């Protein structure tokens, strides 16, 4: 997606050789038109996979996951990071570290929204080390649902997350792959 690459080059901030700030595109502000384009691209990539649900982790993955689910005509489920008073006490839960937040949180999905007959597409904004992805994949597996693959907006390919998932023979489709942030410069793979 050349348009996405152009927007990243013009709007992203490099905070370190490991951290890219994408607040103007994904994490604080959302461009609805670009988000719909990304959702249509993921829907195209997974069109033959008989997807029954799209899943993501709150909160930054929700807009692109919504656009994908809308295009595919299926429900969107998102894993919550905060337990509420009305949360399902029997929810599927996994403890995951967050690379960018520097904390460990529990992610949870109510069992009623992931069924063994579901074929799930996992959409996320950025993959670095892949901890959140591995946590949500464990939840999907425990539910009995089948993971069709992952759609990642920005893959930091210099970190191990996507590579380790591919090594497990999990399909990972990334719209943009960043090879390096060294020297304060974004280098695409």
ChimeraX attribute file (.defattr): number of C-alpha atoms within 10 A of each C-alpha:
attribute: neighborCount
match mode: 1-to-1
recipient: residues
	/A:1	12
	/A:2	9
	/A:3	10
	/A:4	18
	/A:5	17
	/A:6	11
	/A:7	14
	/A:8	19
	/A:9	14
	/A:10	9
	/A:11	14
	/A:12	16
	/A:13	17
	/A:14	17
	/A:15	11
	/A:16	12
	/A:17	14
	/A:18	15
	/A:19	14
	/A:20	20
	/A:21	17
	/A:22	19
	/A:23	14
	/A:24	15
	/A:25	20
	/A:26	21
	/A:27	16
	/A:28	11
	/A:29	11
	/A:30	15
	/A:31	11
	/A:32	13
	/A:33	10
	/A:34	16
	/A:35	21
	/A:36	19
	/A:37	18
	/A:38	23
	/A:39	25
	/A:40	20
	/A:41	18
	/A:42	27
	/A:43	23
	/A:44	13
	/A:45	12
	/A:46	19
	/A:47	13
	/A:48	8
	/A:49	13
	/A:50	13
	/A:51	22
	/A:52	20
	/A:53	23
	/A:54	29
	/A:55	28
	/A:56	27
	/A:57	24
	/A:58	16
	/A:59	16
	/A:60	19
	/A:61	21
	/A:62	23
	/A:63	24
	/A:64	28
	/A:65	32
	/A:66	23
	/A:67	25
	/A:68	31
	/A:69	25
	/A:70	17
	/A:71	18
	/A:72	21
	/A:73	14
	/A:74	15
	/A:75	16
	/A:76	22
	/A:77	22
	/A:78	23
	/A:79	22
	/A:80	19
	/A:81	18
	/A:82	12
	/A:83	13
	/A:84	9
	/A:85	7
	/A:86	6
	/A:87	13
	/A:88	14
	/A:89	11
	/A:90	11
	/A:91	18
	/A:92	21
	/A:93	20
	/A:94	19
	/A:95	15
	/A:96	19
	/A:97	16
	/A:98	15
	/A:99	16
	/A:100	12
	/A:101	8
	/A:102	8
	/A:103	9
	/A:104	13
	/A:105	16
	/A:106	17
	/A:107	23
	/A:108	24
	/A:109	25
	/A:110	18
	/A:111	17
	/A:112	11
	/A:113	15
	/A:114	24
	/A:115	16
	/A:116	12
	/A:117	11
	/A:118	20
	/A:119	20
	/A:120	26
	/A:121	27
	/A:122	25
	/A:123	31
	/A:124	26
	/A:125	24
	/A:126	25
	/A:127	23
	/A:128	22
	/A:129	22
	/A:130	21
	/A:131	18
	/A:132	25
	/A:133	23
	/A:134	16
	/A:135	19
	/A:136	25
	/A:137	21
	/A:138	14
	/A:139	22
	/A:140	24
	/A:141	13
	/A:142	16
	/A:143	21
	/A:144	14
	/A:145	19
	/A:146	20
	/A:147	20
	/A:148	20
	/A:149	22
	/A:150	25
	/A:151	31
	/A:152	25
	/A:153	25
	/A:154	23
	/A:155	29
	/A:156	27
	/A:157	20
	/A:158	18
	/A:159	17
	/A:160	15
	/A:161	20
	/A:162	26
	/A:163	19
	/A:164	14
	/A:165	18
	/A:166	13
	/A:167	9
	/A:168	9
	/A:169	10
	/A:170	15
	/A:171	14
	/A:172	17
	/A:173	20
	/A:174	22
	/A:175	17
	/A:176	20
	/A:177	20
	/A:178	18
	/A:179	15
	/A:180	18
	/A:181	19
	/A:182	12
	/A:183	9
	/A:184	13
	/A:185	12
	/A:186	19
	/A:187	12
	/A:188	15
	/A:189	12
